[in-house]
Amino acid sequence: MQYDALCSYELLLQAFTRVKQNDGSPGVDSQTIVSFEDELALGLNSILYDLKERQYEPQPLKRSQLKLPGKKPRWLAFPTVRDRIVHTAIAIMLQPYFEDEFEHNSYGYRPGRSYLMAVEKVIEHRNLNRRYVFDADINGYFDHIPQASLLTKLQHTAIDPLLISLIFSLLFEKQSIDGNLVFGKAHGLGIPQGSSICPLLANFYLDELDEHMIKQGYHMVRYADDFVICCDSAKSAQHAQYHTEQVLNHLSLTLNEEKTQLTTFAEGFRFLGHNFLGEQVIDEKSSLVFGVMDNAKEWTISAAEYQQEQQLLQLDTPANWHHKAIEDEQDWLIYLRICFNSQAQCNVKCLKHYI
């Protein structure tokens, strides 16, 4: 993965298109996406010149606190529009390279994968009678990734050292506008959520954990720093916790004791906004209950006529959608979510009747 591949007007234009689609807010220089687009060719050529001359100087990242109901506030750090284009161009370059390296058990921030697919994989393990679960959460993962260890790992890849150096200058070498370190060298920990490179690096740093657990024969399902390991016995689940702690210790990370547990499907646990309890899985966003997929399919077809006028017309979905041939459980899960999202209480009663 060579640095020179980044020095492409076409790549920068593609990156700007993606930045525009995401419609982010201005960085520390207050420049908007609209104002950058007014002089698009000039702006992209300026970036291109600096990259070719090896003299690109990123601006500080802008701090912003994200507050979500029921969760601790989280600090984000956003680049300027100009820097965001470079971040995105690098992410576009690195995505195929990392995809070849990542393991099959990882579902977060990857093309063609989603959190629903991770939920379904857990259901699959449950249906294969892997009923004992090590439910794990890494303590402050994004804020505690050691930057020196991350650098060492990157240096052992096929990524050009010049590109690695640029990545670190974009992410870690600047201070925020108020003078407080965001992800400065003196801090030494954390990667800035708000950069398009961040999800790739987060997955990359945990790839060692994925590889080790697969090698040991464990059935792990991971979405970013949230993961579960489904096992055949309580003893196997205990061993899974031991191996996880050993790898995380090597990565200078720790488990969040409050959110980590040894449990079973019968006792229940929460994963990716879904509560698993016995044969049922409850989506916290919609209160939709689904579990045994064959019964869920039967319920979907039976309830579709009742819901069709209220739901499908609002979603501008073809009226004969339920006659479409559906080949796998993923499609059924998506249809369940689309068709019954807003009438949760009625849906729960209907589904309980059929299962």
C-alpha positions in Angstrom: 0.0 0.0 0.0 2.1 2.9 -1.3 1.9 6.5 -0.4 1.9 7.6 -4.0 -1.5 6.0 -4.6 -2.9 8.7 -2.3 -1.7 11.4 -4.7 -4.6 11.1 -7.1 -7.1 13.8 -8.0 -9.7 11.2 -8.8 -9.3 9.6 -5.4 -9.6 13.0 -3.7 -12.7 13.8 -5.7 -14.2 10.5 -4.7 -13.3 11.3 -1.1 -14.9 14.7 -1.3 -18.1 13.2 -2.7 -18.3 10.9 0.3 -17.6 13.7 2.7 -20.4 15.7 1.1 -22.8 12.8 1.4 -22.1 12.6 5.1 -22.8 16.3 5.5 -20.5 16.9 8.5 -20.1 20.1 10.5 -17.2 22.5 10.0 -13.9 21.9 11.8 -11.7 24.4 13.7 -11.4 26.7 10.6 -15.2 27.1 10.3 -15.1 26.2 6.6 -18.2 24.4 5.5 -18.6 21.7 2.8 -20.6 24.1 0.7 -17.9 26.8 0.8 -15.2 24.2 -0.1 -17.2 23.0 -3.0 -17.5 26.6 -4.4 -13.8 26.3 -5.3 -13.6 22.5 -5.5 -10.9 22.1 -8.2 -8.7 24.7 -6.5 -9.2 23.1 -3.1 -8.5 19.5 -4.3 -5.5 20.6 -6.3 -4.1 22.4 -3.3 -4.4 19.2 -1.2 -2.9 17.2 -4.1 0.1 19.5 -4.4 0.9 19.3 -0.6 0.6 15.5 -0.7 2.9 15.2 -3.7 5.4 17.5 -2.1 5.3 15.6 1.2 4.4 18.8 3.0 0.7 18.3 4.0 0.0 20.0 7.4 -3.3 19.0 9.1 -5.3 21.4 11.2 -6.2 20.6 14.9 -9.2 18.3 15.5 -12.3 20.0 16.8 -13.7 18.6 20.1 -17.4 17.9 20.4 -19.2 16.0 23.1 -21.9 13.5 22.1 -24.6 13.0 24.7 -27.0 10.0 24.2 -29.9 9.2 26.6 -28.9 6.6 29.2 -25.2 6.7 28.2 -22.1 8.5 29.4 -21.1 11.5 27.3 -18.5 10.7 24.7 -15.9 13.0 23.2 -15.6 13.1 19.4 -12.9 14.9 17.4 -13.6 16.2 13.9 -11.2 17.2 11.2 -11.6 20.3 9.0 -13.2 19.7 5.6 -9.8 19.8 3.9 -8.4 17.2 6.3 -11.6 15.2 6.3 -11.0 14.6 2.5 -7.6 13.3 3.2 -8.8 11.1 6.1 -11.5 9.7 3.8 -9.2 9.2 0.8 -6.9 7.1 3.1 -9.8 5.1 4.4 -10.9 4.3 0.8 -7.4 3.2 0.1 -6.9 1.1 3.2 -10.4 -0.6 3.3 -9.6 -3.3 0.7 -6.3 -4.0 2.3 -7.7 -4.5 5.8 -10.7 -6.5 4.5 -8.2 -9.1 3.3 -6.7 -9.2 6.8 -9.8 -9.1 9.0 -11.5 -12.3 10.3 -15.0 -13.6 9.6 -16.3 -13.1 13.1 -15.9 -9.3 12.9 -19.0 -7.3 11.8 -18.5 -3.7 12.8 -17.7 -0.9 10.3 -17.2 -3.3 7.4 -18.7 -3.1 3.9 -21.5 -5.6 3.4 -21.8 -6.3 7.1 -24.1 -4.9 9.8 -25.0 -5.2 13.5 -28.1 -7.2 12.5 -25.9 -9.8 10.8 -24.0 -10.1 14.1 -27.2 -10.5 16.0 -28.3 -13.3 13.6 -24.9 -15.0 14.0 -25.5 -15.2 17.8 -28.9 -16.7 17.1 -27.3 -19.2 14.9 -24.9 -20.3 17.7 -27.8 -20.5 20.1 -29.7 -22.8 17.7 -26.6 -25.0 17.5 -26.9 -25.4 21.2 -24.0 -23.2 22.2 -26.0 -21.9 25.2 -23.2 -20.7 27.5 -22.0 -17.2 26.8 -19.0 -15.0 27.7 -20.5 -11.5 27.3 -17.6 -9.1 27.1 -17.0 -5.4 26.9 -13.6 -3.6 26.7 -13.0 -0.8 29.1 -13.1 2.5 27.2 -11.7 0.8 24.1 -11.4 3.8 21.7 -9.9 6.0 24.4 -7.4 3.4 25.6 -5.8 2.1 22.4 -2.0 2.6 23.0 -0.8 4.7 20.1 2.8 3.3 20.3 1.5 -0.3 20.1 -0.8 0.7 17.2 2.2 2.3 15.4 4.2 -0.9 15.9 1.5 -3.0 14.5 1.1 -0.8 11.4 4.8 -0.9 10.9 4.6 -4.7 10.5 2.1 -4.4 7.6 2.7 -3.7 3.9 1.5 -0.1 4.4 4.1 2.5 3.2 5.9 4.1 6.2 5.2 7.5 4.6 1.5 6.8 4.7 1.7 5.6 8.3 3.5 8.8 9.2 0.7 10.9 7.5 -2.0 8.9 9.3 -0.4 9.7 12.7 0.1 13.3 11.9 -3.6 13.5 10.9 -4.8 11.8 14.1 -2.4 12.4 16.9 0.0 15.3 16.5 -2.3 18.4 16.9 -3.9 20.0 19.8 -7.5 21.3 19.9 -8.3 25.0 19.5 -8.8 25.5 23.2 -5.3 24.2 24.0 -6.5 20.9 25.5 -4.9 17.8 24.1 -7.3 15.7 22.1 -5.1 12.9 21.0 -1.6 14.4 21.3 1.6 12.5 21.6 1.9 13.4 25.3 -1.3 11.7 25.9 -0.3 8.4 24.2 -3.7 6.8 24.4 -6.8 6.7 22.2 -7.9 7.2 18.6 -10.2 10.1 17.7 -13.8 9.0 17.0 -14.9 11.3 14.3 -12.3 10.4 11.7 -13.1 8.0 8.9 -9.8 6.2 9.5 -10.7 5.4 13.2 -13.1 2.4 12.5 -10.4 0.7 10.4 -7.7 1.2 13.0 -10.1 0.0 15.8 -10.8 -3.2 13.9 -7.2 -3.6 13.0 -5.9 -3.4 16.6 -8.4 -6.1 17.7 -7.6 -8.4 14.8 -5.0 -10.1 17.0 -7.9 -11.1 19.4 -10.0 -12.4 16.6 -7.1 -14.5 15.3 -6.3 -16.0 18.7 -9.9 -16.9 19.6 -10.5 -18.5 16.2 -7.3 -20.5 16.5 -8.5 -21.7 19.9 -11.7 -22.8 18.4 -14.0 -20.3 20.1 -17.2 -19.0 18.5 -16.8 -15.3 18.9 -19.1 -12.6 17.4 -17.6 -9.1 17.6 -18.9 -5.7 16.6 -16.2 -3.1 17.3 -15.3 -3.5 21.0 -18.6 -5.3 21.9 -18.4 -9.1 21.6 -19.8 -12.4 22.8 -18.4 -15.9 22.8 -20.9 -18.7 22.6 -19.8 -22.0 24.1 -21.0 -25.6 24.6 -20.3 -25.6 28.3 -19.7 -23.3 31.3 -16.1 -24.5 31.6 -15.5 -23.6 27.9 -17.0 -20.1 28.6 -14.6 -19.7 31.6 -11.7 -20.7 29.4 -12.8 -18.2 26.8 -12.7 -15.4 29.4 -9.2 -16.5 30.4 -7.9 -16.4 26.8 -9.6 -13.1 26.1 -8.0 -11.5 29.2 -4.5 -12.8 28.2 -4.7 -11.3 24.7 -6.1 -8.0 26.0 -3.4 -7.8 28.5 -0.9 -8.1 25.7 -2.7 -5.3 23.9 -2.6 -3.2 27.1 -6.4 -3.3 27.3 -8.8 -4.5 30.1 -12.3 -5.8 30.3 -15.1 -3.6 31.7 -16.0 -5.6 34.8 -19.4 -4.0 35.1 -20.4 -5.0 31.6 -18.6 -8.3 31.4 -20.2 -11.6 32.5 -20.4 -15.3 32.2 -24.1 -16.1 31.4 -26.4 -18.3 29.4 -29.2 -17.7 26.9 -31.6 -18.9 29.6 -30.3 -16.3 32.0 -30.2 -13.6 29.3 -27.9 -10.9 28.2 -27.8 -7.8 26.1 -25.8 -7.5 22.8 -26.0 -4.7 20.2 -29.2 -3.2 21.5 -30.9 -6.6 21.6 -31.9 -8.6 24.7 -31.4 -12.3 24.4 -33.6 -14.4 26.7 -34.1 -18.1 26.0 -35.6 -18.4 22.5 -36.5 -14.8 22.3 -34.6 -11.8 21.1 -36.0 -8.3 21.8 -34.9 -5.3 19.8 -34.8 -2.4 22.2 -35.4 0.2 19.5 -38.8 -1.2 18.4 -39.7 -3.7 21.2 -40.1 -6.2 18.4 -39.8 -9.8 19.6 -38.4 -12.4 17.3 -36.6 -15.6 18.0 -37.3 -18.9 16.4 -36.9 -17.9 12.7 -39.2 -20.5 11.2 -42.1 -19.4 13.4 -41.2 -15.8 12.7 -41.5 -16.4 9.0 -45.0 -17.9 9.5 -46.0 -14.9 11.6 -44.7 -12.5 9.1 -46.8 -13.9 6.3 -49.9 -14.2 8.5 -49.6 -10.6 9.8 -48.6 -9.0 6.6 -52.1 -8.4 5.3 -53.2 -6.6 8.5 -50.1 -4.4 8.5 -49.9 -3.8 4.8 -52.0 -0.7 4.4 -50.7 1.2 7.4 -47.1 0.3 7.1 -46.0 -0.5 3.5 -47.8 2.4 1.9 -46.0 4.8 4.3 -42.7 3.2 3.4 -43.5 3.3 -0.3 -42.8 -0.4 -0.5 -44.4 -2.5 -3.3 -47.7 -3.9 -2.3 -46.9 -7.4 -3.2 -43.6 -7.5 -1.2 -44.6 -10.6 0.8 -44.9 -12.7 -2.4 -41.2 -12.1 -3.1 -39.1 -15.3 -2.9 -37.0 -14.9 0.2 -34.0 -17.2 0.4 -32.3 -16.7 3.8 -33.0 -15.6 7.3 -31.3 -12.3 6.9 -33.9 -11.1 4.4 -36.7 -12.2 6.8 -35.1 -10.3 9.7 -34.9 -7.2 7.6 -38.6 -7.6 6.5 -39.6 -8.0 10.2 -37.9 -4.8 11.1 -39.3 -2.8 8.1 -42.9 -4.0 8.4 -43.4 -3.9 12.1 -41.2 -1.2 13.5 -43.7 1.4 14.5 -46.5 -0.8 15.9 -44.4 -2.5 18.5 -47.0 -3.5 21.1 -49.4 -5.0 18.6 -46.5 -6.8 17.0 -45.3 -8.3 20.2 -48.7 -9.7 20.9 -49.0 -11.1 17.4 -45.6 -12.7 17.5 -46.2 -14.3 20.9 -49.4 -15.8 19.5 -47.5 -17.5 16.7 -44.5 -18.7 18.7 
